Amino acid sequence: MMQKRRSLIGFVVSLVFHLAIALLLLLVVVRSLADESANGQVSNEISTTISMEMMMAMVEAEPEPEPEPIKEEVPEPKEEIPDPTVKPEPPKEEKPKEPEKPKEKPKPKEKPKEKPKKKEPKPLDVARGPKTVESPNNIASKASGPQSTTQQNVAGAGGKEIDAYLAKLRREIERNKNYPQRARMMRKQGRVMVAFTLSENGKPQNPKVIKSSGNADLDKAALKAVQNARAVGPRPAGVISTPSVPVSFTLD
């Protein structure tokens, strides 16, 4: 800015200086014209030559202003202020390549499991009464004919009566059997062998476990089923007074 002002001042000064010279020359010319009448053409030419030489000397003496070097303006670096409302994009993370999973071998097909068959209630393990030993006279009498046939019919009738009685006793015990809730939830199964005393009127008494199922809840339930059973009628001949019965607990 200071250099521009200095060059402007120099230009104005030189302009004023040239104007002053021009005015001076005009005055000289006017005077020379005025003196022509007196001095003639010779003086006029001399004055004109002098004035021209003076002008040339003044022009040569005045130095031309040197051109100012053009400065290239270097742009100032602008600081970019990030916009707080715009969230910077997070750098993208390269995901590691997942290792190839080994191919699973085809599993062998499982054979369909057979459904467990329901166990049929087994007859009570009750010892029957002692068989009658026939005497030689009876053996001899069998050979005679009709008498031996009558004795066989009586023995067959007694065996059917015992089987029917034992089946009735077993049904009574099964009717009082309750599956323990805790054992059912835990999917516990088992078979308990219970021995008891059979009274004359057919009432089971004093039950006890002679073979456990492996689960205390099932053993207790079997004892309770025998103890709560009612009398099923007079005990027929041939049925022992201390029978044993299996009590099974199975889930459907």
Contacts in CASP RR format, 6 or more apart in sequence:
PFRMAT RR
TARGET T0000
AUTHOR 0000-0000-0000
METHOD contacts of the structure
MODEL  1
MMQKRRSLIGFVVSLVFHLAIALLLLLVVVRSLADESANGQVSNEISTTI
SMEMMMAMVEAEPEPEPEPIKEEVPEPKEEIPDPTVKPEPPKEEKPKEPE
KPKEKPKPKEKPKEKPKKKEPKPLDVARGPKTVESPNNIASKASGPQSTT
QQNVAGAGGKEIDAYLAKLRREIERNKNYPQRARMMRKQGRVMVAFTLSE
NGKPQNPKVIKSSGNADLDKAALKAVQNARAVGPRPAGVISTPSVPVSFT
LD
3 68 0 8 1.000
4 68 0 8 1.000
7 65 0 8 1.000
7 68 0 8 1.000
10 65 0 8 1.000
11 65 0 8 1.000
14 62 0 8 1.000
14 65 0 8 1.000
17 62 0 8 1.000
18 62 0 8 1.000
21 55 0 8 1.000
21 58 0 8 1.000
25 51 0 8 1.000
25 54 0 8 1.000
25 55 0 8 1.000
28 47 0 8 1.000
28 51 0 8 1.000
29 48 0 8 1.000
29 51 0 8 1.000
31 47 0 8 1.000
32 43 0 8 1.000
32 44 0 8 1.000
32 47 0 8 1.000
32 48 0 8 1.000
32 51 0 8 1.000
33 44 0 8 1.000
35 43 0 8 1.000
35 44 0 8 1.000
35 47 0 8 1.000
36 43 0 8 1.000
36 44 0 8 1.000
82 88 0 8 1.000
116 250 0 8 1.000
118 250 0 8 1.000
118 252 0 8 1.000
119 248 0 8 1.000
119 250 0 8 1.000
121 170 0 8 1.000
121 174 0 8 1.000
121 248 0 8 1.000
122 246 0 8 1.000
123 163 0 8 1.000
123 166 0 8 1.000
123 167 0 8 1.000
123 170 0 8 1.000
124 166 0 8 1.000
124 169 0 8 1.000
124 170 0 8 1.000
124 243 0 8 1.000
124 244 0 8 1.000
124 245 0 8 1.000
125 243 0 8 1.000
125 244 0 8 1.000
125 245 0 8 1.000
125 246 0 8 1.000
126 162 0 8 1.000
126 166 0 8 1.000
126 239 0 8 1.000
126 240 0 8 1.000
126 243 0 8 1.000
126 244 0 8 1.000
127 240 0 8 1.000
127 243 0 8 1.000
128 159 0 8 1.000
128 162 0 8 1.000
128 238 0 8 1.000
128 239 0 8 1.000
128 240 0 8 1.000
129 237 0 8 1.000
129 238 0 8 1.000
129 239 0 8 1.000
129 240 0 8 1.000
134 142 0 8 1.000
141 147 0 8 1.000
141 148 0 8 1.000
142 148 0 8 1.000
142 151 0 8 1.000
158 236 0 8 1.000
161 236 0 8 1.000
162 236 0 8 1.000
162 238 0 8 1.000
162 239 0 8 1.000
165 232 0 8 1.000
165 233 0 8 1.000
165 235 0 8 1.000
165 236 0 8 1.000
165 239 0 8 1.000
166 239 0 8 1.000
166 243 0 8 1.000
168 232 0 8 1.000
169 198 0 8 1.000
169 202 0 8 1.000
169 204 0 8 1.000
169 229 0 8 1.000
169 232 0 8 1.000
169 245 0 8 1.000
170 245 0 8 1.000
172 229 0 8 1.000
172 230 0 8 1.000
172 232 0 8 1.000
173 204 0 8 1.000
173 225 0 8 1.000
173 226 0 8 1.000
173 229 0 8 1.000
173 245 0 8 1.000
173 247 0 8 1.000
174 225 0 8 1.000
175 229 0 8 1.000
176 224 0 8 1.000
176 225 0 8 1.000
176 226 0 8 1.000
176 228 0 8 1.000
176 229 0 8 1.000
177 221 0 8 1.000
177 222 0 8 1.000
177 225 0 8 1.000
177 247 0 8 1.000
177 249 0 8 1.000
178 221 0 8 1.000
178 224 0 8 1.000
178 225 0 8 1.000
179 221 0 8 1.000
179 249 0 8 1.000
180 188 0 8 1.000
180 217 0 8 1.000
180 218 0 8 1.000
180 220 0 8 1.000
180 221 0 8 1.000
182 217 0 8 1.000
183 215 0 8 1.000
183 217 0 8 1.000
183 218 0 8 1.000
183 221 0 8 1.000
183 249 0 8 1.000
184 251 0 8 1.000
187 251 0 8 1.000
188 215 0 8 1.000
188 217 0 8 1.000
188 218 0 8 1.000
188 249 0 8 1.000
189 218 0 8 1.000
189 249 0 8 1.000
189 250 0 8 1.000
189 251 0 8 1.000
190 213 0 8 1.000
190 214 0 8 1.000
190 215 0 8 1.000
190 218 0 8 1.000
190 248 0 8 1.000
190 249 0 8 1.000
190 250 0 8 1.000
191 211 0 8 1.000
191 213 0 8 1.000
191 246 0 8 1.000
191 247 0 8 1.000
191 248 0 8 1.000
191 249 0 8 1.000
192 209 0 8 1.000
192 211 0 8 1.000
192 212 0 8 1.000
192 213 0 8 1.000
192 218 0 8 1.000
192 219 0 8 1.000
192 222 0 8 1.000
192 223 0 8 1.000
192 246 0 8 1.000
192 247 0 8 1.000
192 248 0 8 1.000
192 249 0 8 1.000
193 209 0 8 1.000
193 210 0 8 1.000
193 211 0 8 1.000
193 244 0 8 1.000
193 245 0 8 1.000
193 246 0 8 1.000
193 247 0 8 1.000
194 207 0 8 1.000
194 208 0 8 1.000
194 209 0 8 1.000
194 210 0 8 1.000
194 222 0 8 1.000
194 223 0 8 1.000
194 226 0 8 1.000
194 244 0 8 1.000
194 245 0 8 1.000
194 246 0 8 1.000
194 247 0 8 1.000
195 207 0 8 1.000
195 208 0 8 1.000
195 210 0 8 1.000
195 242 0 8 1.000
195 243 0 8 1.000
195 244 0 8 1.000
196 204 0 8 1.000
196 205 0 8 1.000
196 206 0 8 1.000
196 207 0 8 1.000
196 208 0 8 1.000
196 226 0 8 1.000
196 242 0 8 1.000
196 243 0 8 1.000
196 244 0 8 1.000
196 245 0 8 1.000
197 204 0 8 1.000
197 205 0 8 1.000
197 206 0 8 1.000
197 241 0 8 1.000
197 242 0 8 1.000
198 204 0 8 1.000
198 205 0 8 1.000
198 235 0 8 1.000
198 239 0 8 1.000
198 240 0 8 1.000
198 241 0 8 1.000
198 242 0 8 1.000
198 243 0 8 1.000
199 205 0 8 1.000
199 231 0 8 1.000
199 235 0 8 1.000
199 241 0 8 1.000
200 234 0 8 1.000
200 235 0 8 1.000
201 231 0 8 1.000
201 233 0 8 1.000
201 234 0 8 1.000
201 235 0 8 1.000
202 231 0 8 1.000
202 232 0 8 1.000
202 233 0 8 1.000
202 234 0 8 1.000
202 235 0 8 1.000
203 229 0 8 1.000
203 230 0 8 1.000
203 231 0 8 1.000
204 226 0 8 1.000
204 227 0 8 1.000
204 229 0 8 1.000
205 227 0 8 1.000
207 222 0 8 1.000
207 223 0 8 1.000
207 226 0 8 1.000
207 227 0 8 1.000
208 223 0 8 1.000
209 219 0 8 1.000
209 222 0 8 1.000
209 223 0 8 1.000
210 244 0 8 1.000
212 219 0 8 1.000
213 219 0 8 1.000
213 222 0 8 1.000
213 249 0 8 1.000
218 249 0 8 1.000
221 247 0 8 1.000
221 249 0 8 1.000
222 247 0 8 1.000
222 249 0 8 1.000
225 247 0 8 1.000
226 245 0 8 1.000
226 247 0 8 1.000
235 241 0 8 1.000
END
